[in-house]
Amino acid sequence: MSRIIMGIESSCDETGVGLVRLHDDGTVELLADEVASSVEQHARFGGVVPEVASRAHLEAMVPTTERAFEKAGLALSDVDAIAVTAGPGLAGALLVGVSAAKAYATALDVPLYGVNHLAGHIAVDTLQHGPLPAPCLALLVSGGHTQLLRVDDIASGITELGSTVDDAAGEAYDKVARVLGLPYPGGPPIDKAAKNGDPAAIAFPRGMTGPRDAKNDFSFSGLKTSVARWVEGATRRGEEIPVDDVAASFQEAVADVLTMKAVRAAKEQGIGTIVISGGVAANSRLSSLAAERCAAAGIELRVPRPRLCTDNGAMIAALGAHVVAAKLPTTPLDFSANPALPVNVVSLS
């Protein structure tokens, strides 16, 4: 008998509610994915303001839930289990989603699972490409996280191989966009500008690629600073800033490091599949360079469609479905959100 899993996501600036159907054979079918974003409210600040995000979640939670059920043609009474992002993320934002999930689970008398936002970014790929090979390598690239993860079991077996030591890739995009006078969030406008630029115009550094550096870790702070200094120097000389070339050269440096380290780690782990997930996975140069390098290495590449890469409720519902299928313990109703939840803790129990 198939089961309906509801997923709630509120870790940052998107309020997401997703509904999936867990079939008897373990496959997961997407029924609805509704998102309300507060990004426009944060744009004038150049970044997410936690208090603004929390208030936006409060206002959007019920309407987003109603839209999801209308889209799926379901009623609340059809829900068999609820999954909610327990962390990592912004404390106040997480608490809104957790409180809503507890209320729905109590009212409906269904099991509740507090799950990991980062694992959700990996699980969402199963909604498009089917079950994940075991093991696979996940390159998680988002506004707050850049990680290389070995995934032996999406419900219980995730191991961190490497992470960022300073700015995540998405943060670097936002900061470089600000330097170039491009709007927030920085990913889409930089990607758009880079299409008209020369990626070899400026030799920006590739962080954490030296012989003494941790081979699976990342650093984008130096790259961000290098771009800022280059722009400052050109400005002092009275030169016009070639925004397209700077964007293309910066983006090439990011994609080069990310794909090089991912392919190398997959080879060393003896893994034949790489999944790229998170908001930056929607970047055109990252996906194209990853495709080139994976093809050359004989590695399968899986990248969810852009809508599934950004924060959404579908990814939490998908992860919840895998947790339910694995028959893991439910999460007690008195649990708290954990803004620093480690990636190896997939589900709270």
BELMOZI-V991277 format. One line per field, one symbol per residue. ss: DSSP state (A for helix, B for strand, O for the rest). phi: phi as a letter, one per 30 degrees, with the letter a starting at -180 (. if undefined). Layout:
ss = ???
phi = ???
//
This chain:
ss = OOBBBBBBBOOOOBBBBBBBBBOOOOOBBBBBBBBBBOAAAAAOOOOOOAAAAAAAAAAAAAAAAAAAAAAAOOOAAAOOBBBBBBBOOOAAAAAAAAAAAAAAAAAAOOBBBBBBAAAAAAAOOAAAAOOOOOOBBBBBBOOOOBBBBBBBBOOOBBBBBBBBOOOOAAAAAAAAAAAOOOOOOAAAAAAAAAOOOOOOOOOOOOOOOOOOOOOOOBOOAAAAAAAAAAAAAAAAOOOOOOAAAAAAAAAAAAAAAAAAAAAAAAAAAOOOBBBBBOAAAAOAAAAAAAAAAAAAAOOBBBBOOAAAAOOOAAAAAAAAAAAAAOOOOOOOOOOOOOOOOOOOOOBOO
phi = .dbcccbbbadbcccbbbbbccdddjdbcdcabcbccceddcedcildcedddddddedcededddddddddibcedddcabcbdcldldeddedddddddddddddchbdbbdbdeddddddddddccieddbdbccccbbdcbbbcbcccaddabcbdcaadcaddedddedddedddicdcddeddddddddcccdcdbdddcdhbddcdddccbbbdddedddddddddddddiddddeddddddddddddddedddddddddddiccbcccbjedddddddddddddddddcicdcbbddeeddddadddddddeddddddhdddcedcdcdbecedddcdbdb
//
